[in-house]
Amino acid sequence: MSFRERHAALLPEHRASAYYFTFYMGPGAAVVFLPIWFDQMGMSAGQIGVLNAVPILVMMAFNLFIGRLADRAEDWRDVIVILSIIGGVAPLGLFFVFDFWTILIAWTLVVLPSGLLNPILDAAILRMTRRNGTDFGRIRAWGTLGATLCNAAVGLLVAQLGSSAFVPLMASLLVLRAVVALQLPRFRAPSVQPVLAQLRQVPRSAVWAEFLRPFFALPLMSYAIIGNTHGLLGGLGTLLLKQQGISEVSIGILIAIGTAAEAVMMVAWKHLGIRFSARRLIIAAGLFAMLRWGVMAFSPPFEVLVLLQLMNGLTFGMCLLGTLDFITNQTSEDNAAEIMSLFNLIVQVVSVLFLLAFGLLVAKYGSWTYLVTSLLACIGVLCAHISMQLRSDAALAGQVPATGGKGRR
């Protein structure tokens, strides 16, 4: 293949990388300062838990509809661009909030487009890279890099300019994402190749039957549990760190270290994922999470917090990529976005329950709440282990279910 041909083949990946680079910048700004901004707006810990949970409840009402709509669209790109533009306009409402209810409405409108976008974007790029033989992890790493830079920059800027800078900064980042979305490539197979979603519609009952198989559902539940234990750190963790005496600048640095560790995992994933099964990596991530949250419960000093943040690539990045790899191996292009949206729905249900509980627990127990997340991570490990056992039992009985993947389980 000539240089020009290689360049043409990689161009869609470059465009997808550029969009991923901006995708998590707005959420990255929120991770650093949102709990503190809520606190400065007069919100209690319980109200902050509600403000984090309600947008996810609203997402749940739209998730399956949007996923199915994306699968029926001519290309997933159309839905991604529309939601990105809506997400760029929504933050304007944050400039006019003054109490709990106005904050709740405005913040829900900000979060909704990003939450609906995420499963469709992952499904589209996973399918594109699988078809082109390119590396999803390296593309996804650009998203983590963008979040890392944003974590550090927002921490410094807010420390210099004050809390009033948070809303304009986040709004600007979401507008940037909407602009970059316009250059996204088409994600489906070229028109000369039949696209299953355009030839036939998979019955909804068949999609649910595939999704509800315990062998398939349990690893997804494992990620829903292990991944959402990180919600304590993102939803109320920065407030706990500030109460511990950690400055905003240091908090920004800590969050940036965590996202940088995640980026390293994304880049290394192609080499790691071919050596170990997806569910074994999910189990390993859960074990590391148990250790990480157990230490966090004791409000360790900054130096120890740095080491714990370096584990983020193992506790979150490895768990996420292992789960996405597992889903891609078990599904096909005709139902990719809907299955991913179903998965996202499960994650959101668990997230709502966790965030509501975290708000109440933090108000009463402070950082000791991390002991609860450590126990939850243990439950996530058991889910993945049971799925592996089900697969082994099915294989011994000669009833191994058909899959759509390459064989890594």
N, C-alpha and C positions, 0 to 999 in steps of 0.2 A: 504494500500500500504506500502510495506517495505521500509526501508531507502535506500536500494540499488536501488529499483525501482524508488523512488522519485529522487534520484541522477541522474539516467539515464534519467529520464523525463526532468530534469532541465538542463542537460548538454548543449543542443543546445542554450538555453538562456544564459548560461555562456559564450559560444563562441561568440555569437552575442554581448554580453555586452563588451567583450574584444575588438572586432573590433570597436564598437561604441566609446569606450574609446580613440582609436587612430584616428578615422575618422575626427574629427573636430580640431585636434591639429594643422595641417598645416594651415587651414583657421583661426584658433584662433590666430596664430602668425601673419597672415596677417592683421587681424582686428586691432591689437595693433600698428603695425609699418608700414604697407604697404603705407598709405597715406604720412607718413613722409619720407619713403624711396623714393617714387616717387618725392616728393618735393626736396629731396637732390640730386636726379638724374637730377634736372633741369626742372621738369615738372610743367606746370601751373595748376591752378585749373580746367580750361576747359579741358586740356589734361588728367588730372586725371579722370575726368568724362568719357572721351572717353575710357581710359584704363580700367575702371570698366565696361563700357557698351558693348564694342565690344566682349569680350569673351562670354557674354550672348547671343549676336546676333548669334555667331557661334554655340553655344549650341542649339539654336532653330532649326537650320538646321538638327541636328542629333537626337533630343530628341525623336520624335515619332518613328523613325526607330529603335532606340536602345530599347525603351520600348516594341515595338512589337516583336523584336528579343528576348528579355528577356522572354516574355510570351511564345514564341514558343520553347525556349530552354528546355532541359530536366529538368533543375533546374535553378532558378534565380542565384544561387551561382556562376555558371560558368561565367556569364557576370560580376558579381561583382568582382571576382578575377582578370579577365583579365583587367578591367578598373583600378583596384587598382595598378596593376603592371605597366601599362602605366603611371599612375599618379606618381609612384615612380621614373620613369626615366625622365619625362618631366622637372623637375626643373633644370636639368643640363644646360639647355639653359640660365638660368638667370645669370650664371657666365660669359657670353660672350656678354652681352648687353652694348650699349654705346650711343644710342640715342632713340628718341621716337619710331621709327618704329621697331627697334630690341626689345625694351622693350615690345611693343604691341604684336609682334609675340610670344615672349617667354612667356609672362604672359598669353596669350590666351591658349597656349598649357598646361600650368600649371593648369588653372582653368577648362578646358574642361572635363577632366576625373571625377573630383569631382562633377561637375554639372550634368553630365549624370548618375553618380552613385546614387545620393541622392534619386530620386523618386523610383528607383528599390529597393534600400535597405529598404526604408520605407515600400514599398508594401510587400516585402518578409517577413519582421519581423512582420508587422501588421498581415498578414495572419497566420504566424506561431503561434504567441501568441494568436490570436483569436481561432485557432484550439486547442491549448494546454491548454487554459484557464489560461494563465499567463499574466503578466502585461507589456504591451508595454512601458508604461511611465517609469518604473523602468529601463528597458534596455536602453531606449533613454536617461535617466538621466546620464548614464555613458559617453555618448558623451559630454554632457554639462560639466560634471566634468573634463574630459580630456581637454576641451577647457578652463575651468576656471584655471586649474593648468598651462596650457600653457600661458594664458594671463599674469598671474603674473610673471612666469619665464622668458618669453621673454622680458617683460618690464625691469626686473632687469638685465638680461644678456646684452641686447643692451645698457642699460645705462652704464654698466661696460666696455663692449668690443667695443662699437661704432657701427655705422650703418653697417659696413662691416660684422658684425656677422649675420645680418638678413637673407640673402640668404642661407648660410650654415645651419643655424638652421631650416629654413622652409623645405629645401631639405631633411634634416635628418629625420624630422617628417613624411614626405610623404613616404620615404623609409620604415620607421617603420610600417606605415599603410599597405603597400604592403605586408610586411612579415606576419603581423598578419592576413591578409585576407586569407592566405593559410590554416588556421585552421578553417575556417567558416563551419558550418554544412550545410546539405541540408535543404532547406526551404519548399519544396512542401510536400504534404501529402505522406505517405509511399506508396510504389508501390502496396500494397494490396488494397489500396483505389483508385478508379478511379480519375484521375486528369483531369478536364474538358478541360484544354488547350491541353492535349494530345489526347483527343477524338474528339474534333471538334474545328474549328476556327471560332470565332465570326466575322461576316462581319464587315468591317471597318465602313460602313454606320450605323450599329446598335450601335457601340461604340460612334460615333459622335452624333447620335440621343439621346442617354442617356445623353451624356455630355452636350448637348446644351439645355436641358430642363431648363427653367428659375429657377424653384424650385431648381434644382441641381447646376446650373452654378453660381447663384448669391452669395451663401456663399463662393464659391471658389474665385470669384472676390473680395469678401470682404476681404479674407485673402491676396490676391494678392496686394490689396491696403494697408491694415493696416500693413501687414508684411513688405512690401517694404518701408514704411516710415522709418523703421529702417536702410535702406540703407544709409540715410544721416549720421547717426551716424557711421556706419561701413566704408563708403566710404570716407567721408571727415570730420567726426566728430572729430577724433583724431587730425587732423590738426587744426581745430577750437579751440579745447581745448588747444593745444600747443600755439597757438596765444594768447589765453586768459591768458597764464602764467602758465598753469598746466604742471608739469614736466612729462617726459616719465615714471618714476616710478609710479607716481600718476595716470597717464593714464592707465597703466597696472593694477593697483589696481582697478580703476573704472570699467574697462572692466571685470575683474575677479568677481567683485561684481555682475555685471549684469548677467553673465553666471551662477554664483552660485544661484542667485534668480530663474533663469530659471530651474536649476537642482531641486530645491525645488518643483517647480510646477510640474515637471515631476514625482517626487516621490509621490506627493499628488494627481496626476491626477485621479487615479483609484477611490478614494473616492469622488472627486469633480465631475467627469464625470457621475457618476451614479445618482447624485442628481439634475443636471441641464441639459437641452437640449444643444446640441452642438452649435446651433446657438445663444442661449441666452448667452453662454459663449463667443462667437465671438463678440457679441454686447458689452458685458462688457469690453472685451479687447480693443475694439475700443474707448470706452469712457475713459478708463484709458490712452490710447495713446494720445487722444486729450489733456488731462491735462498735461501729461509728456512733450510733445513737446512744448506746450504753455509756460511752465516754462523755458524750455531749450533755448527759443528764447532770454531770458533776460540775458544770460551768468551768471548764478548763481554761487556763491562760491562753493568751494570743498565740504563743508558739505551738501549743498543742492543737489549737483550732486550725492552724495552717496545715498541719499533718492530716487532720480529719477532713479538711476541704480537698486535699489531694486525693482522698479516697473517692471523691464524687464520680470520677471516671469509672470506678469499679461498681459502686452502689447504684448509680443511675444510668450512666452511659452504657455499660455492659448489659444491664438488665433490659434497657430499651431496645438496643440493637439485637439482642438475642431474641426478644419477643417479635420484633418486626421480621427478622429472618425466618422465624418459625411460621408466622402468618403467611409470608410470601411463598414458602415451600408448600403450604397446604391449600392455597387458593389459586385462582386463575384470573385473567384480565377482565372477564365479563362481570365479575362481582367484587372486584378489588376494593373500590371506594365504599361500597355498602358494607362489606365485611369489616373494613377498617373503621367505618363509622359505628358499627355495632360494638366493636372493640372499644372505641372511644366512649361510647355510651356507658359501658361497664366501668371504665376508668372514672368517668364523671360521677356515676352513682356512688362509687366508693369514695371519691374525692369529697363530695358533699357531706357524706357521713363523717369522714375524718375531720374536715375543716370545722364543722359544727362542734364536734367533740373536742378538738384541739382548743377552740376558743374558750370553752367552759373549763377544760383542764388547766390551761395556762393561767387563767384568772385565779384558780385555786392553788395550783401546785407549782407554777413557774416552770423552770427548766427540768424539773423531775418528770414532766410529761414525756420527755425523750425516752424514758424507760418503757412507756406504753408503745412508742413507735418501734422500739427494739423487739418487743414481744410480737407486734404485728408483722415485722419482717420475718420472724420465725414461722408464722402461719403461712406467709407467702412461699417460703422454702418448702414447706410440707405440700402445698398445692402442686408445685412443679414436680416434686418427688413422686406424688401419687400418679400424676400423668405418665411419668416414665414407667412406673410399675404397671399401669394399665396397658401401655404399649408392649411391654415385655410379656405380659400375660396373653395379649392378643396374638403376639408372634408365636408363642409356644402352642397356642391353640390353632394356629394356621388361619387366623382371622384378622390379619393386619389390614387396616383400612387403606383404600387407595388414596394417594396424595397427588398434589400437583407440583411437588417440588423436586429438588435435586437429590434428596436423600439425606441431607443433614437435618436431624430432628432436634 
